[in-house]
Each structure stands twice: as structure tokens, then as C-alpha cells.
């Protein structure tokens, strides 16, 4: 059904294209190959993205515009083929209001790579350490952005009518932690029952919404501050388990249960540019429906905060350093609160117009694990770019990133944008 | 002096220079020359198309096309890339405030976000070219506000050779410029950029065009001395405007 709708949409776009003042058809062809340190080939994918966009009307801002993407991928390493709709939305410019309706991505936040406020779109976590921008999955939204004429104030309102879950990491990325159950005396687990996935249904009570207010600050070399609120549903599930009796007394099946927590998020962020550096900060507190940590099927409340400073060195290299704190409250009567402190250091150097080198080092101070990721990109010709990226995980067994040591891998790719 | 009379005078001076006629130099100090350059009529509000070609020392080249909106004598500027496809939609917004401070942000569609740039980051390469962000904005707004000038010599023509050094607190990555300015056009034909006492880059202006009564430079070449790479910018489709709406110089316009 989805393919039929996609085809109809593309034909509709093509039919109306001739009537538009400006219509563009473009896209990207991309091939990616990967080899992991354990000798496996995690990816051998070829992808095609077709993109159509057009403006209706003329002027500084058109009366309306639309954009639609169709994506197709085949990964020979997994044998999976996938064709799906990407972004597909229309924007109507109503004076100082942009009304945007359709499959879209809305990014909230200011910091790089780690964004506590960036919760509106689900993620494709099949490669959990991919560029966060590439992980965001467009979902149906109704969005209104209210600007004041000088852009000094902005109010961003979003409604997400239907819940979409994130795409979960593959087996190689599962860290092995299973929900634990206290078994009554004389009871043993003899197998596993089918997982119950309590995906929120398409109904009014599961509608998500949020608002973000941004104030432009005319200080130093420019700055802004924002406040955000989201009433949403976590796109990654909280796992728990049930015991299912079998025909034999005392023998049970373990049944994993996936619940998606309702939450209310309050966040704030800022960016401030000075003559020598740009400071960015972002923090959010998430209230779940288990404020006291009494219900094991619901995640506990917690907060996440990031502070970043970015500086350009005399050589032209751009470096950034982030401090990240994540905290999850303890269960009632327990001392199992989790506080995680980590840092992210990145540097980018454009050696020439064609060659760019980047490196990122993520280190978790709490368990001593982390990831080092150097990468190179080279522009062979206009629109043709090759890249190579090495992701190396370190840390002891069971640590946050050490559990992924065998997934350390090299990925190379070539893309042509047209 | 009206623009028309000034252009007529510049034309006569240019012809005289071409014929090699001896003439007395009109300006005796660097400040006079730079004030004359600054006083030369230029459109306050301008929309142009730029074609930027980046060529390595070995001769390989990349081409970018962009649309540029400039208002208030270059104090507000928006640059949006239109080609090639992999950077299409990227943009740059720069605003100079009345106190001379500068606020800049870039928009990267691949990340779907705008990012502020530190004013010190103006020295950073402009999307991989030999031009920096500062160079691009100064193409429109000029350099006179930031520098003190000293006349080094006057070559035949006459062509003034002026050394410009930053004023205290000036927002620039260079510690010296050396400009060659023909009296006939008062448009620099060559600018040398120095940093830490060394020649860093050389910009040459190869061509000017007449647009709406203004003489405007249209072909620029910037060469980085150390790497040997060169970036040329050809401006075309000049549209002199009475005004450009304020909403062009906003994050909203940059992102769309």
C-alpha cells in the first residue's frame, strides 16, 4: 500500500511540475561497504535517493513549496532491500507563519552530536554510532513556525498525530542486558515466549506535541536562547518481562515486553558566539509516568545536559569539546540511580578544497569506555565524494562502548549527488 | 559630484592613462586614496550571481554557484549555494552592527540546522575556497572601515600602492594588506594579504562591468601562496535594487 501511495505521489508531483514556477528533480546515488574487526562484513549497500521540490508563487518567500523524497536501498551483506518514502511535506507561507504539513524532520537543539532536546523524530539505530543527522527518520507532523518580522523571536509548534518507533539496533549491537525477574521458589524458566510489543495505537490519547520558543540575543557576536516543552512517547522501548505458565507446573516461559514510556520533557538551550569561540549548551529533564521508580515497566525520570565550546585554530582547523552528563533516577528504595559523565572531542580540518579530515573521540568517564572515530572525505569532482571512516570501540566487557569492541569497523563509501 | 559626471571623469582619466599621458597624482596620502575608494559610488543594495571555481596547484577544479543578496552597503549579506547538488541550499548570513561588530551564521541542509560562527572564525575557508568568510563579506562592504592606510608609492598610471593595517580592535584575520589602486577607476586591481608578517594570499581583480551607472568589479582571483591553489569568482546577473526587504537577511530566509 505504501509503495502504491509513493508512486501516486511521485506521479502527482510530475504532473503538477509543469505548472510550477520552479521545479527541481535531484537526488543521490551512494554505495557503502564495511568490514568489522571480527572479519564480518556489516554493510555492502547501494542506495538511491530521488528528491523533488518546487516553489509555488514568487517573492522573497513563495506562497508555498513542497519537497518529497523516495529512497531505495539494497544491502547485499544482509540481503535486505527497502524502498520507502523519506521527507514528503508541503509548506505554506502565511505572513509570519510557516505552516508545514507532512513527513518531516524537526530538529531542536544547538549542540553537536548529542542533543537532549532532539526527541521529536524516531531514529534508525541499525548503525547506532552513525551521524545523528542521518539517523533521524521523517514522520508525519503538523508544524507551525511563527516568526516576528526581524527574526528576533520564534515560536515553533509541532503536533505528531501518529507514533512511530525507532528502528532498533541489530543483534551485533545488543549489549546483552535482559530484564531480570525474581522467580518464586520452585519455578524455573524453560523457554521464551513471543515478545509483546505494546506499540502505541493511532488514537487521540497517543498524539504527541511540543513547543519551542527562541529569543535572539544581540550580544557579542550573536546568540540565542530557547525553551522547549514536549509531551511525547519515547521511541525506544523500555524492556520488561512476564512469566507465562506452561502445561508443566513450575515451568515458565519468559515473555519479553516492550513498552513505550509517556513523558513530558522540559528543555533549554543556548548558543553564544564571541570573537574567538562559540559556546553552546543544552539540557532537558524528562518526567515519566513513574516519578517514584515503582513500576519496572516504565522508565524512570532523568536529565541530560551538554555544554560545548568550539574554536577555530590559526591553521583553519575547527575543534570542539563537549561535556555530557546523563542521570536516571533510582527505583524506589534502591540505590540504582545511573549518572554517566562523558566527553566528546572533535576536530575538522579542510586540508584542501577536496580533502577534509575529521576525528571524534567519545570517552565515558564513568566506566572508562569510549570510541575513536577518524574519517576522511575527498571530493573527486563536483557532486562526487568519497569517504572513509574508522570506528574503534574500547573498554572492558560490559561497559557502555567496550561491549561493542568486536563491532569496530571501517566503512568506505562513494556518493554522487545530482 | 553626480554619478554620471564622476563616471565621465573616470572614463577620461582611464583613456588618458591608456594613452600614457603624463598626469599629476590626485592624492598624496593613503587615507586620501582609501577615502576616495570609499566615496566612489557603489550600489547600496545589490543581488548578483557568483560562479566560484576552485583550482588546485595541479590544475583540478571544482565549481560552485551561488546567489548573493547585499544591502546597506554590504553590512547585510546572504549567500546561498545553488550548485553543485551536494552543497546546494547551503548558505551564509552576515550582519554588521552599528558598533562594527559582526554576527554570522551558516546553514547546512545536510544537518538541517543553522550554526553561529565566532567573528574570529571569519578567517575560516569559505566552503573550501581560497576566500575566507571575511574576504567574501569585504567584497561587498570594502575594507576601509577596518584599516588605517599609508601610501607606499605611486606607480605610473598613476597607480597608488597603499599599505593598510588594522585599526585597534578591528575584526580581521590579517595584519596587513597591500593594495594597488589605479586612480582612473579607484577599484583595487591587486590586494596582497599578510598574516604574521608573511604573504598569505593575493587577490587580483581582472574585470569590471558597468551596471546601473556604477562601475563594479566582476572577476576576482584569489591565490593562496603556500598551496598554489586558486579560486576565481565571476559575478554576473547584477541587479541594483532600491531596497531589499529585511526578511531576506533572516535565518528564516537562509533556511528555505
Interface residues (C-beta under 8 A of the other chain):
Chain A: X26 X28 X60 X61 X65 X91 X98 X105 X107 X133 X145 X147 X149 X150 X151 X218 X220 X221 X222 X223 X224 X271 X272 X273 X274 X275 X276 X277 X278 X310 X311 X312 X314 X316 X318 X350 X352 X353 X354 X356 X379 X381 X382 X383 X385 X415 X417 X418
Chain B: X54 X56 X60 X62 X63 X83 X84 X85 X86 X88 X97 X101 X102 X103 X104 X105 X110 X111 X112 X113 X115 X116 X117 X118 X119 X120 X121 X123 X124 X125 X128 X129 X171 X227 X229 X231 X245 X246 X247 X248 X250 X251 X252 X253 X256
